[in-house]
Amino acid sequence: MIFSCECCQGVRAVIAESYERIHRSNLVGMGIVPFQFLDGDTAASLGLTGTEALTVELPQNLQPGQTVTVQVSV
């Protein structure tokens, strides 16, 4: 079951270079999956501007620290 709140405006996942523990916990508590770039990758190094749509392919048994595939659409 996925919970969401109106303030999240449909956001289901967030990807960032890093998170403070409390921020990661808050996202999870709101039903938002916090993803993190692989070491050495940043939004800038990947040419992301923030206007893209991202599609995340989640495995059935997602585990913390697991690598997932993210497709970028402009």
PDB file of N, CA, C, O and CB in Angstrom:
ATOM      1  N   MET A   1       0.847  -1.164   0.000  1.00  0.00           N
ATOM      2  CA  MET A   1       0.000   0.000   0.000  1.00  0.00           C
ATOM      3  C   MET A   1       0.895   1.231   0.000  1.00  0.00           C
ATOM      4  O   MET A   1       1.898   1.279   0.712  1.00  0.00           O
ATOM      5  CB  MET A   1      -0.965  -0.004   1.215  1.00  0.00           C
ATOM      6  N   ILE A   2       0.528   2.224  -0.801  1.00  0.00           N
ATOM      7  CA  ILE A   2       1.288   3.467  -0.874  1.00  0.00           C
ATOM      8  C   ILE A   2       0.409   4.590  -0.347  1.00  0.00           C
ATOM      9  O   ILE A   2      -0.720   4.778  -0.798  1.00  0.00           O
ATOM     10  CB  ILE A   2       1.763   3.762  -2.334  1.00  0.00           C
ATOM     11  N   PHE A   3       0.938   5.324   0.604  1.00  0.00           N
ATOM     12  CA  PHE A   3       0.229   6.462   1.159  1.00  0.00           C
ATOM     13  C   PHE A   3       0.811   7.734   0.565  1.00  0.00           C
ATOM     14  O   PHE A   3       2.004   7.789   0.267  1.00  0.00           O
ATOM     15  CB  PHE A   3       0.317   6.477   2.707  1.00  0.00           C
ATOM     16  N   SER A   4       0.000   8.732   0.395  1.00  0.00           N
ATOM     17  CA  SER A   4       0.508  10.014  -0.065  1.00  0.00           C
ATOM     18  C   SER A   4      -0.325  11.122   0.560  1.00  0.00           C
ATOM     19  O   SER A   4      -1.437  10.884   1.031  1.00  0.00           O
ATOM     20  CB  SER A   4       0.484  10.105  -1.614  1.00  0.00           C
ATOM     21  N   CYS A   5       0.208  12.311   0.561  1.00  0.00           N
ATOM     22  CA  CYS A   5      -0.518  13.445   1.101  1.00  0.00           C
ATOM     23  C   CYS A   5      -0.701  14.481   0.003  1.00  0.00           C
ATOM     24  O   CYS A   5       0.064  14.515  -0.960  1.00  0.00           O
ATOM     25  CB  CYS A   5       0.219  14.052   2.319  1.00  0.00           C
ATOM     26  N   GLU A   6      -1.702  15.312   0.148  1.00  0.00           N
ATOM     27  CA  GLU A   6      -1.982  16.320  -0.866  1.00  0.00           C
ATOM     28  C   GLU A   6      -0.810  17.272  -1.072  1.00  0.00           C
ATOM     29  O   GLU A   6      -0.587  17.747  -2.185  1.00  0.00           O
ATOM     30  CB  GLU A   6      -3.216  17.103  -0.487  1.00  0.00           C
ATOM     31  N   CYS A   7      -0.061  17.555  -0.011  1.00  0.00           N
ATOM     32  CA  CYS A   7       1.047  18.504  -0.130  1.00  0.00           C
ATOM     33  C   CYS A   7       2.152  17.984  -1.052  1.00  0.00           C
ATOM     34  O   CYS A   7       2.967  18.772  -1.531  1.00  0.00           O
ATOM     35  CB  CYS A   7       1.626  18.804   1.248  1.00  0.00           C
ATOM     36  N   CYS A   8       2.194  16.688  -1.307  1.00  0.00           N
ATOM     37  CA  CYS A   8       3.245  16.105  -2.142  1.00  0.00           C
ATOM     38  C   CYS A   8       2.938  16.227  -3.628  1.00  0.00           C
ATOM     39  O   CYS A   8       3.816  15.984  -4.457  1.00  0.00           O
ATOM     40  CB  CYS A   8       3.444  14.648  -1.782  1.00  0.00           C
ATOM     41  N   GLN A   9       1.727  16.593  -3.979  1.00  0.00           N
ATOM     42  CA  GLN A   9       1.306  16.835  -5.361  1.00  0.00           C
ATOM     43  C   GLN A   9       1.671  15.700  -6.304  1.00  0.00           C
ATOM     44  O   GLN A   9       2.131  15.947  -7.419  1.00  0.00           O
ATOM     45  CB  GLN A   9       1.917  18.111  -5.864  1.00  0.00           C
ATOM     46  N   GLY A  10       1.477  14.480  -5.882  1.00  0.00           N
ATOM     47  CA  GLY A  10       1.696  13.327  -6.746  1.00  0.00           C
ATOM     48  C   GLY A  10       3.122  12.825  -6.805  1.00  0.00           C
ATOM     49  O   GLY A  10       3.398  11.871  -7.533  1.00  0.00           O
ATOM     50  N   VAL A  11       4.036  13.427  -6.071  1.00  0.00           N
ATOM     51  CA  VAL A  11       5.429  12.968  -6.070  1.00  0.00           C
ATOM     52  C   VAL A  11       5.496  11.600  -5.402  1.00  0.00           C
ATOM     53  O   VAL A  11       5.004  11.428  -4.287  1.00  0.00           O
ATOM     54  CB  VAL A  11       6.361  13.990  -5.337  1.00  0.00           C
ATOM     55  N   ARG A  12       6.099  10.628  -6.076  1.00  0.00           N
ATOM     56  CA  ARG A  12       6.206   9.277  -5.544  1.00  0.00           C
ATOM     57  C   ARG A  12       7.639   8.900  -5.195  1.00  0.00           C
ATOM     58  O   ARG A  12       7.881   7.976  -4.419  1.00  0.00           O
ATOM     59  CB  ARG A  12       5.651   8.290  -6.536  1.00  0.00           C
ATOM     60  N   ALA A  13       8.602   9.643  -5.790  1.00  0.00           N
ATOM     61  CA  ALA A  13      10.014   9.364  -5.536  1.00  0.00           C
ATOM     62  C   ALA A  13      10.813  10.649  -5.707  1.00  0.00           C
ATOM     63  O   ALA A  13      10.403  11.564  -6.421  1.00  0.00           O
ATOM     64  CB  ALA A  13      10.546   8.252  -6.486  1.00  0.00           C
ATOM     65  N   VAL A  14      11.967  10.700  -5.036  1.00  0.00           N
ATOM     66  CA  VAL A  14      12.889  11.827  -5.127  1.00  0.00           C
ATOM     67  C   VAL A  14      14.285  11.250  -5.321  1.00  0.00           C
ATOM     68  O   VAL A  14      14.645  10.251  -4.699  1.00  0.00           O
ATOM     69  CB  VAL A  14      12.817  12.748  -3.847  1.00  0.00           C
ATOM     70  N   ILE A  15      15.069  11.888  -6.189  1.00  0.00           N
ATOM     71  CA  ILE A  15      16.456  11.459  -6.367  1.00  0.00           C
ATOM     72  C   ILE A  15      17.354  12.643  -6.038  1.00  0.00           C
ATOM     73  O   ILE A  15      17.119  13.758  -6.502  1.00  0.00           O
ATOM     74  CB  ILE A  15      16.718  10.934  -7.826  1.00  0.00           C
ATOM     75  N   ALA A  16      18.388  12.391  -5.231  1.00  0.00           N
ATOM     76  CA  ALA A  16      19.293  13.450  -4.791  1.00  0.00           C
ATOM     77  C   ALA A  16      20.700  12.884  -4.644  1.00  0.00           C
ATOM     78  O   ALA A  16      20.903  11.670  -4.659  1.00  0.00           O
ATOM     79  CB  ALA A  16      18.811  14.073  -3.454  1.00  0.00           C
ATOM     80  N   GLU A  17      21.672  13.796  -4.503  1.00  0.00           N
ATOM     81  CA  GLU A  17      23.056  13.364  -4.306  1.00  0.00           C
ATOM     82  C   GLU A  17      23.263  12.781  -2.918  1.00  0.00           C
ATOM     83  O   GLU A  17      24.056  11.853  -2.753  1.00  0.00           O
ATOM     84  CB  GLU A  17      24.014  14.529  -4.526  1.00  0.00           C
ATOM     85  N   SER A  18      22.563  13.309  -1.912  1.00  0.00           N
ATOM     86  CA  SER A  18      22.651  12.780  -0.556  1.00  0.00           C
ATOM     87  C   SER A  18      21.465  13.280   0.247  1.00  0.00           C
ATOM     88  O   SER A  18      20.764  14.199  -0.176  1.00  0.00           O
ATOM     89  CB  SER A  18      23.986  13.187   0.120  1.00  0.00           C
ATOM     90  N   TYR A  19      21.241  12.676   1.405  1.00  0.00           N
ATOM     91  CA  TYR A  19      20.150  13.043   2.299  1.00  0.00           C
ATOM     92  C   TYR A  19      20.658  13.057   3.737  1.00  0.00           C
ATOM     93  O   TYR A  19      21.504  12.244   4.108  1.00  0.00           O
ATOM     94  CB  TYR A  19      18.956  12.065   2.147  1.00  0.00           C
ATOM     95  N   GLU A  20      20.152  13.964   4.528  1.00  0.00           N
ATOM     96  CA  GLU A  20      20.319  13.853   5.968  1.00  0.00           C
ATOM     97  C   GLU A  20      19.351  12.767   6.425  1.00  0.00           C
ATOM     98  O   GLU A  20      18.293  12.595   5.820  1.00  0.00           O
ATOM     99  CB  GLU A  20      20.054  15.234   6.706  1.00  0.00           C
ATOM    100  N   ARG A  21      19.686  12.053   7.452  1.00  0.00           N
ATOM    101  CA  ARG A  21      18.860  10.942   7.919  1.00  0.00           C
ATOM    102  C   ARG A  21      17.418  11.355   8.191  1.00  0.00           C
ATOM    103  O   ARG A  21      16.492  10.630   7.830  1.00  0.00           O
ATOM    104  CB  ARG A  21      19.459  10.349   9.168  1.00  0.00           C
ATOM    105  N   ILE A  22      17.217  12.505   8.822  1.00  0.00           N
ATOM    106  CA  ILE A  22      15.863  12.943   9.162  1.00  0.00           C
ATOM    107  C   ILE A  22      15.048  13.228   7.905  1.00  0.00           C
ATOM    108  O   ILE A  22      13.848  12.956   7.868  1.00  0.00           O
ATOM    109  CB  ILE A  22      15.912  14.190  10.051  1.00  0.00           C
ATOM    110  N   HIS A  23      15.695  13.777   6.873  1.00  0.00           N
ATOM    111  CA  HIS A  23      14.974  14.071   5.640  1.00  0.00           C
ATOM    112  C   HIS A  23      14.569  12.784   4.931  1.00  0.00           C
ATOM    113  O   HIS A  23      13.460  12.679   4.409  1.00  0.00           O
ATOM    114  CB  HIS A  23      15.830  14.941   4.713  1.00  0.00           C
ATOM    115  N   ARG A  24      15.473  11.807   4.915  1.00  0.00           N
ATOM    116  CA  ARG A  24      15.145  10.509   4.317  1.00  0.00           C
ATOM    117  C   ARG A  24      13.968   9.880   5.063  1.00  0.00           C
ATOM    118  O   ARG A  24      13.042   9.361   4.439  1.00  0.00           O
ATOM    119  CB  ARG A  24      16.379   9.559   4.346  1.00  0.00           C
ATOM    120  N   SER A  25      14.003   9.926   6.387  1.00  0.00           N
ATOM    121  CA  SER A  25      12.915   9.354   7.200  1.00  0.00           C
ATOM    122  C   SER A  25      11.601  10.074   6.952  1.00  0.00           C
ATOM    123  O   SER A  25      10.550   9.439   6.870  1.00  0.00           O
ATOM    124  CB  SER A  25      13.264   9.421   8.690  1.00  0.00           C
ATOM    125  N   ASN A  26      11.653  11.405   6.830  1.00  0.00           N
ATOM    126  CA  ASN A  26      10.435  12.164   6.558  1.00  0.00           C
ATOM    127  C   ASN A  26       9.838  11.799   5.205  1.00  0.00           C
ATOM    128  O   ASN A  26       8.620  11.664   5.086  1.00  0.00           O
ATOM    129  CB  ASN A  26      10.723  13.656   6.611  1.00  0.00           C
ATOM    130  N   LEU A  27      10.674  11.637   4.190  1.00  0.00           N
ATOM    131  CA  LEU A  27      10.173  11.243   2.874  1.00  0.00           C
ATOM    132  C   LEU A  27       9.495   9.879   2.935  1.00  0.00           C
ATOM    133  O   LEU A  27       8.390   9.702   2.422  1.00  0.00           O
ATOM    134  CB  LEU A  27      11.314  11.219   1.852  1.00  0.00           C
ATOM    135  N   VAL A  28      10.160   8.924   3.561  1.00  0.00           N
ATOM    136  CA  VAL A  28       9.587   7.585   3.693  1.00  0.00           C
ATOM    137  C   VAL A  28       8.262   7.646   4.441  1.00  0.00           C
ATOM    138  O   VAL A  28       7.305   6.967   4.070  1.00  0.00           O
ATOM    139  CB  VAL A  28      10.567   6.645   4.417  1.00  0.00           C
ATOM    140  N   GLY A  29       8.205   8.449   5.484  1.00  0.00           N
ATOM    141  CA  GLY A  29       6.975   8.597   6.253  1.00  0.00           C
ATOM    142  C   GLY A  29       5.824   9.168   5.439  1.00  0.00           C
ATOM    143  O   GLY A  29       4.661   8.921   5.756  1.00  0.00           O
ATOM    144  N   MET A  30       6.134   9.932   4.392  1.00  0.00           N
ATOM    145  CA  MET A  30       5.105  10.497   3.518  1.00  0.00           C
ATOM    146  C   MET A  30       4.817   9.596   2.318  1.00  0.00           C
ATOM    147  O   MET A  30       4.026   9.955   1.446  1.00  0.00           O
ATOM    148  CB  MET A  30       5.530  11.878   3.036  1.00  0.00           C
ATOM    149  N   GLY A  31       5.462   8.419   2.272  1.00  0.00           N
ATOM    150  CA  GLY A  31       5.231   7.500   1.163  1.00  0.00           C
ATOM    151  C   GLY A  31       6.023   7.823  -0.082  1.00  0.00           C
ATOM    152  O   GLY A  31       5.677   7.373  -1.174  1.00  0.00           O
ATOM    153  N   ILE A  32       7.094   8.606   0.069  1.00  0.00           N
ATOM    154  CA  ILE A  32       7.952   8.972  -1.061  1.00  0.00           C
ATOM    155  C   ILE A  32       9.251   8.179  -0.954  1.00  0.00           C
ATOM    156  O   ILE A  32       9.877   8.149   0.106  1.00  0.00           O
ATOM    157  CB  ILE A  32       8.237  10.517  -1.089  1.00  0.00           C
ATOM    158  N   VAL A  33       9.654   7.540  -2.047  1.00  0.00           N
ATOM    159  CA  VAL A  33      10.864   6.719  -2.049  1.00  0.00           C
ATOM    160  C   VAL A  33      12.069   7.621  -2.303  1.00  0.00           C
ATOM    161  O   VAL A  33      12.128   8.275  -3.344  1.00  0.00           O
ATOM    162  CB  VAL A  33      10.777   5.587  -3.124  1.00  0.00           C
ATOM    163  N   PRO A  34      13.038   7.675  -1.375  1.00  0.00           N
ATOM    164  CA  PRO A  34      14.233   8.505  -1.570  1.00  0.00           C
ATOM    165  C   PRO A  34      15.336   7.730  -2.298  1.00  0.00           C
ATOM    166  O   PRO A  34      15.910   6.791  -1.745  1.00  0.00           O
ATOM    167  CB  PRO A  34      14.755   9.015  -0.214  1.00  0.00           C
ATOM    168  N   PHE A  35      15.623   8.122  -3.520  1.00  0.00           N
ATOM    169  CA  PHE A  35      16.706   7.515  -4.286  1.00  0.00           C
ATOM    170  C   PHE A  35      17.915   8.427  -4.250  1.00  0.00           C
ATOM    171  O   PHE A  35      17.790   9.637  -4.058  1.00  0.00           O
ATOM    172  CB  PHE A  35      16.272   7.240  -5.745  1.00  0.00           C
ATOM    173  N   GLN A  36      19.089   7.837  -4.436  1.00  0.00           N
ATOM    174  CA  GLN A  36      20.329   8.599  -4.396  1.00  0.00           C
ATOM    175  C   GLN A  36      21.153   8.253  -5.629  1.00  0.00           C
ATOM    176  O   GLN A  36      21.207   7.095  -6.042  1.00  0.00           O
ATOM    177  CB  GLN A  36      21.128   8.307  -3.092  1.00  0.00           C
ATOM    178  N   PHE A  37      21.802   9.273  -6.223  1.00  0.00           N
ATOM    179  CA  PHE A  37      22.679   9.028  -7.364  1.00  0.00           C
ATOM    180  C   PHE A  37      23.799   8.077  -6.950  1.00  0.00           C
ATOM    181  O   PHE A  37      24.188   8.031  -5.783  1.00  0.00           O
ATOM    182  CB  PHE A  37      23.265  10.360  -7.909  1.00  0.00           C
ATOM    183  N   LEU A  38      24.312   7.319  -7.919  1.00  0.00           N
ATOM    184  CA  LEU A  38      25.477   6.481  -7.660  1.00  0.00           C
ATOM    185  C   LEU A  38      26.670   7.374  -7.343  1.00  0.00           C
ATOM    186  O   LEU A  38      26.708   8.533  -7.755  1.00  0.00           O
ATOM    187  CB  LEU A  38      25.783   5.558  -8.874  1.00  0.00           C
ATOM    188  N   ASP A  39      27.648   6.835  -6.611  1.00  0.00           N
ATOM    189  CA  ASP A  39      28.860   7.599  -6.285  1.00  0.00           C
ATOM    190  C   ASP A  39      29.483   8.156  -7.556  1.00  0.00           C
ATOM    191  O   ASP A  39      29.672   7.438  -8.538  1.00  0.00           O
ATOM    192  CB  ASP A  39      29.883   6.715  -5.528  1.00  0.00           C
ATOM    193  N   GLY A  40      29.797   9.446  -7.521  1.00  0.00           N
ATOM    194  CA  GLY A  40      30.429  10.098  -8.663  1.00  0.00           C
ATOM    195  C   GLY A  40      29.441  10.734  -9.625  1.00  0.00           C
ATOM    196  O   GLY A  40      29.825  11.572 -10.440  1.00  0.00           O
ATOM    197  N   ASP A  41      28.167  10.347  -9.542  1.00  0.00           N
ATOM    198  CA  ASP A  41      27.144  10.934 -10.410  1.00  0.00           C
ATOM    199  C   ASP A  41      26.450  12.085  -9.698  1.00  0.00           C
ATOM    200  O   ASP A  41      26.219  12.031  -8.490  1.00  0.00           O
ATOM    201  CB  ASP A  41      26.112   9.871 -10.840  1.00  0.00           C
ATOM    202  N   THR A  42      26.124  13.113 -10.447  1.00  0.00           N
ATOM    203  CA  THR A  42      25.335  14.238  -9.953  1.00  0.00           C
ATOM    204  C   THR A  42      24.340  14.598 -11.053  1.00  0.00           C
ATOM    205  O   THR A  42      24.461  14.135 -12.187  1.00  0.00           O
ATOM    206  CB  THR A  42      26.248  15.474  -9.564  1.00  0.00           C
ATOM    207  N   ALA A  43      23.366  15.422 -10.711  1.00  0.00           N
ATOM    208  CA  ALA A  43      22.427  15.892 -11.730  1.00  0.00           C
ATOM    209  C   ALA A  43      23.199  16.611 -12.837  1.00  0.00           C
ATOM    210  O   ALA A  43      22.918  16.421 -14.020  1.00  0.00           O
ATOM    211  CB  ALA A  43      21.353  16.835 -11.106  1.00  0.00           C
ATOM    212  N   ALA A  44      24.172  17.436 -12.447  1.00  0.00           N
ATOM    213  CA  ALA A  44      24.954  18.191 -13.434  1.00  0.00           C
ATOM    214  C   ALA A  44      25.779  17.258 -14.324  1.00  0.00           C
ATOM    215  O   ALA A  44      25.824  17.446 -15.540  1.00  0.00           O
ATOM    216  CB  ALA A  44      25.881  19.193 -12.725  1.00  0.00           C
ATOM    217  N   SER A  45      26.425  16.263 -13.734  1.00  0.00           N
ATOM    218  CA  SER A  45      27.272  15.368 -14.538  1.00  0.00           C
ATOM    219  C   SER A  45      26.454  14.520 -15.505  1.00  0.00           C
ATOM    220  O   SER A  45      26.972  14.051 -16.519  1.00  0.00           O
ATOM    221  CB  SER A  45      28.089  14.456 -13.626  1.00  0.00           C
ATOM    222  N   LEU A  46      25.188  14.327 -15.193  1.00  0.00           N
ATOM    223  CA  LEU A  46      24.304  13.556 -16.070  1.00  0.00           C
ATOM    224  C   LEU A  46      23.516  14.460 -17.019  1.00  0.00           C
ATOM    225  O   LEU A  46      22.727  13.978 -17.832  1.00  0.00           O
ATOM    226  CB  LEU A  46      23.341  12.716 -15.235  1.00  0.00           C
ATOM    227  N   GLY A  47      23.732  15.768 -16.913  1.00  0.00           N
ATOM    228  CA  GLY A  47      23.068  16.704 -17.805  1.00  0.00           C
ATOM    229  C   GLY A  47      21.598  16.929 -17.475  1.00  0.00           C
ATOM    230  O   GLY A  47      20.824  17.332 -18.344  1.00  0.00           O
ATOM    231  N   LEU A  48      21.205  16.674 -16.227  1.00  0.00           N
ATOM    232  CA  LEU A  48      19.811  16.855 -15.831  1.00  0.00           C
ATOM    233  C   LEU A  48      19.569  18.301 -15.415  1.00  0.00           C
ATOM    234  O   LEU A  48      20.394  18.902 -14.726  1.00  0.00           O
ATOM    235  CB  LEU A  48      19.440  15.894 -14.683  1.00  0.00           C
ATOM    236  N   THR A  49      18.438  18.855 -15.835  1.00  0.00           N
ATOM    237  CA  THR A  49      18.121  20.249 -15.538  1.00  0.00           C
ATOM    238  C   THR A  49      16.957  20.404 -14.566  1.00  0.00           C
ATOM    239  O   THR A  49      16.731  21.489 -14.030  1.00  0.00           O
ATOM    240  CB  THR A  49      17.808  20.980 -16.814  1.00  0.00           C
ATOM    241  N   GLY A  50      16.221  19.325 -14.339  1.00  0.00           N
ATOM    242  CA  GLY A  50      15.049  19.393 -13.472  1.00  0.00           C
ATOM    243  C   GLY A  50      13.751  19.478 -14.243  1.00  0.00           C
ATOM    244  O   GLY A  50      12.675  19.474 -13.645  1.00  0.00           O
ATOM    245  N   THR A  51      13.833  19.555 -15.559  1.00  0.00           N
ATOM    246  CA  THR A  51      12.620  19.617 -16.383  1.00  0.00           C
ATOM    247  C   THR A  51      12.234  18.254 -16.946  1.00  0.00           C
ATOM    248  O   THR A  51      11.206  18.123 -17.610  1.00  0.00           O
ATOM    249  CB  THR A  51      12.815  20.601 -17.522  1.00  0.00           C
ATOM    250  N   GLU A  52      13.047  17.253 -16.685  1.00  0.00           N
ATOM    251  CA  GLU A  52      12.822  15.919 -17.232  1.00  0.00           C
ATOM    252  C   GLU A  52      11.751  15.171 -16.441  1.00  0.00           C
ATOM    253  O   GLU A  52      11.476  15.482 -15.282  1.00  0.00           O
ATOM    254  CB  GLU A  52      14.128  15.119 -17.237  1.00  0.00           C
ATOM    255  N   ALA A  53      11.163  14.191 -17.089  1.00  0.00           N
ATOM    256  CA  ALA A  53      10.288  13.235 -16.403  1.00  0.00           C
ATOM    257  C   ALA A  53      11.112  11.964 -16.200  1.00  0.00           C
ATOM    258  O   ALA A  53      11.785  11.500 -17.121  1.00  0.00           O
ATOM    259  CB  ALA A  53       8.951  12.945 -17.230  1.00  0.00           C
ATOM    260  N   LEU A  54      11.056  11.411 -15.000  1.00  0.00           N
ATOM    261  CA  LEU A  54      11.830  10.204 -14.687  1.00  0.00           C
ATOM    262  C   LEU A  54      10.886   9.032 -14.471  1.00  0.00           C
ATOM    263  O   LEU A  54       9.856   9.161 -13.809  1.00  0.00           O
ATOM    264  CB  LEU A  54      12.718  10.422 -13.432  1.00  0.00           C
ATOM    265  N   THR A  55      11.249   7.895 -15.034  1.00  0.00           N
ATOM    266  CA  THR A  55      10.520   6.652 -14.819  1.00  0.00           C
ATOM    267  C   THR A  55      11.449   5.694 -14.091  1.00  0.00           C
ATOM    268  O   THR A  55      12.536   5.383 -14.577  1.00  0.00           O
ATOM    269  CB  THR A  55      10.010   6.038 -16.170  1.00  0.00           C
ATOM    270  N   VAL A  56      11.019   5.230 -12.931  1.00  0.00           N
ATOM    271  CA  VAL A  56      11.849   4.351 -12.111  1.00  0.00           C
ATOM    272  C   VAL A  56      11.308   2.929 -12.216  1.00  0.00           C
ATOM    273  O   VAL A  56      10.122   2.689 -11.988  1.00  0.00           O
ATOM    274  CB  VAL A  56      11.879   4.828 -10.623  1.00  0.00           C
ATOM    275  N   GLU A  57      12.179   1.995 -12.560  1.00  0.00           N
ATOM    276  CA  GLU A  57      11.811   0.592 -12.652  1.00  0.00           C
ATOM    277  C   GLU A  57      12.119  -0.073 -11.312  1.00  0.00           C
ATOM    278  O   GLU A  57      13.280  -0.310 -10.977  1.00  0.00           O
ATOM    279  CB  GLU A  57      12.567  -0.117 -13.823  1.00  0.00           C
ATOM    280  N   LEU A  58      11.064  -0.370 -10.553  1.00  0.00           N
ATOM    281  CA  LEU A  58      11.241  -0.963  -9.226  1.00  0.00           C
ATOM    282  C   LEU A  58      11.110  -2.475  -9.274  1.00  0.00           C
ATOM    283  O   LEU A  58      10.138  -2.995  -9.821  1.00  0.00           O
ATOM    284  CB  LEU A  58      10.227  -0.385  -8.246  1.00  0.00           C
ATOM    285  N   PRO A  59      12.073  -3.186  -8.712  1.00  0.00           N
ATOM    286  CA  PRO A  59      11.943  -4.636  -8.602  1.00  0.00           C
ATOM    287  C   PRO A  59      10.882  -4.982  -7.555  1.00  0.00           C
ATOM    288  O   PRO A  59      10.562  -4.153  -6.703  1.00  0.00           O
ATOM    289  CB  PRO A  59      13.305  -5.285  -8.236  1.00  0.00           C
ATOM    290  N   GLN A  60      10.346  -6.177  -7.610  1.00  0.00           N
ATOM    291  CA  GLN A  60       9.311  -6.614  -6.675  1.00  0.00           C
ATOM    292  C   GLN A  60       9.765  -6.521  -5.223  1.00  0.00           C
ATOM    293  O   GLN A  60       8.998  -6.095  -4.360  1.00  0.00           O
ATOM    294  CB  GLN A  60       8.897  -8.036  -6.989  1.00  0.00           C
ATOM    295  N   ASN A  61      10.998  -6.913  -4.949  1.00  0.00           N
ATOM    296  CA  ASN A  61      11.509  -6.948  -3.572  1.00  0.00           C
ATOM    297  C   ASN A  61      12.602  -5.903  -3.385  1.00  0.00           C
ATOM    298  O   ASN A  61      13.759  -6.247  -3.140  1.00  0.00           O
ATOM    299  CB  ASN A  61      12.051  -8.355  -3.225  1.00  0.00           C
ATOM    300  N   LEU A  62      12.242  -4.638  -3.498  1.00  0.00           N
ATOM    301  CA  LEU A  62      13.205  -3.548  -3.357  1.00  0.00           C
ATOM    302  C   LEU A  62      13.830  -3.564  -1.969  1.00  0.00           C
ATOM    303  O   LEU A  62      13.129  -3.657  -0.961  1.00  0.00           O
ATOM    304  CB  LEU A  62      12.530  -2.192  -3.621  1.00  0.00           C
ATOM    305  N   GLN A  63      15.159  -3.471  -1.928  1.00  0.00           N
ATOM    306  CA  GLN A  63      15.905  -3.485  -0.679  1.00  0.00           C
ATOM    307  C   GLN A  63      16.709  -2.194  -0.547  1.00  0.00           C
ATOM    308  O   GLN A  63      17.115  -1.627  -1.561  1.00  0.00           O
ATOM    309  CB  GLN A  63      16.834  -4.718  -0.609  1.00  0.00           C
ATOM    310  N   PRO A  64      16.950  -1.712   0.675  1.00  0.00           N
ATOM    311  CA  PRO A  64      17.793  -0.531   0.856  1.00  0.00           C
ATOM    312  C   PRO A  64      19.170  -0.737   0.231  1.00  0.00           C
ATOM    313  O   PRO A  64      19.775  -1.799   0.379  1.00  0.00           O
ATOM    314  CB  PRO A  64      17.935  -0.200   2.345  1.00  0.00           C
ATOM    315  N   GLY A  65      19.656   0.281  -0.464  1.00  0.00           N
ATOM    316  CA  GLY A  65      20.968   0.211  -1.095  1.00  0.00           C
ATOM    317  C   GLY A  65      20.989  -0.457  -2.441  1.00  0.00           C
ATOM    318  O   GLY A  65      22.036  -0.513  -3.086  1.00  0.00           O
ATOM    319  N   GLN A  66      19.847  -0.971  -2.889  1.00  0.00           N
ATOM    320  CA  GLN A  66      19.782  -1.673  -4.160  1.00  0.00           C
ATOM    321  C   GLN A  66      19.812  -0.672  -5.316  1.00  0.00           C
ATOM    322  O   GLN A  66      19.244   0.415  -5.210  1.00  0.00           O
ATOM    323  CB  GLN A  66      18.514  -2.546  -4.232  1.00  0.00           C
ATOM    324  N   THR A  67      20.468  -1.033  -6.412  1.00  0.00           N
ATOM    325  CA  THR A  67      20.523  -0.209  -7.604  1.00  0.00           C
ATOM    326  C   THR A  67      19.264  -0.450  -8.432  1.00  0.00           C
ATOM    327  O   THR A  67      18.858  -1.592  -8.646  1.00  0.00           O
ATOM    328  CB  THR A  67      21.798  -0.512  -8.430  1.00  0.00           C
ATOM    329  N   VAL A  68      18.648   0.650  -8.900  1.00  0.00           N
ATOM    330  CA  VAL A  68      17.475   0.544  -9.778  1.00  0.00           C
ATOM    331  C   VAL A  68      17.755   1.315 -11.061  1.00  0.00           C
ATOM    332  O   VAL A  68      18.670   2.137 -11.112  1.00  0.00           O
ATOM    333  CB  VAL A  68      16.184   1.087  -9.073  1.00  0.00           C
ATOM    334  N   THR A  69      16.971   1.051 -12.088  1.00  0.00           N
ATOM    335  CA  THR A  69      17.100   1.724 -13.373  1.00  0.00           C
ATOM    336  C   THR A  69      16.137   2.898 -13.416  1.00  0.00           C
ATOM    337  O   THR A  69      14.961   2.768 -13.076  1.00  0.00           O
ATOM    338  CB  THR A  69      16.831   0.748 -14.544  1.00  0.00           C
ATOM    339  N   VAL A  70      16.655   4.054 -13.841  1.00  0.00           N
ATOM    340  CA  VAL A  70      15.834   5.256 -14.000  1.00  0.00           C
ATOM    341  C   VAL A  70      15.937   5.702 -15.447  1.00  0.00           C
ATOM    342  O   VAL A  70      17.033   5.953 -15.948  1.00  0.00           O
ATOM    343  CB  VAL A  70      16.283   6.400 -13.021  1.00  0.00           C
ATOM    344  N   GLN A  71      14.785   5.803 -16.126  1.00  0.00           N
ATOM    345  CA  GLN A  71      14.747   6.283 -17.502  1.00  0.00           C
ATOM    346  C   GLN A  71      14.377   7.763 -17.493  1.00  0.00           C
ATOM    347  O   GLN A  71      13.481   8.184 -16.761  1.00  0.00           O
ATOM    348  CB  GLN A  71      13.737   5.458 -18.361  1.00  0.00           C
ATOM    349  N   VAL A  72      15.075   8.549 -18.313  1.00  0.00           N
ATOM    350  CA  VAL A  72      14.853   9.988 -18.378  1.00  0.00           C
ATOM    351  C   VAL A  72      14.169  10.323 -19.696  1.00  0.00           C
ATOM    352  O   VAL A  72      14.610   9.903 -20.765  1.00  0.00           O
ATOM    353  CB  VAL A  72      16.188  10.769 -18.232  1.00  0.00           C
ATOM    354  N   SER A  73      13.072  11.095 -19.599  1.00  0.00           N
ATOM    355  CA  SER A  73      12.373  11.588 -20.782  1.00  0.00           C
ATOM    356  C   SER A  73      12.386  13.112 -20.735  1.00  0.00           C
ATOM    357  O   SER A  73      12.103  13.718 -19.702  1.00  0.00           O
ATOM    358  CB  SER A  73      10.906  11.033 -20.855  1.00  0.00           C
ATOM    359  N   VAL A  74      12.717  13.713 -21.866  1.00  0.00           N
ATOM    360  CA  VAL A  74      12.767  15.174 -21.935  1.00  0.00           C
ATOM    361  C   VAL A  74      11.413  15.709 -22.353  1.00  0.00           C
ATOM    362  O   VAL A  74      11.238  16.921 -22.472  1.00  0.00           O
ATOM    363  CB  VAL A  74      13.862  15.649 -22.917  1.00  0.00           C
TER     364      VAL A  74
END
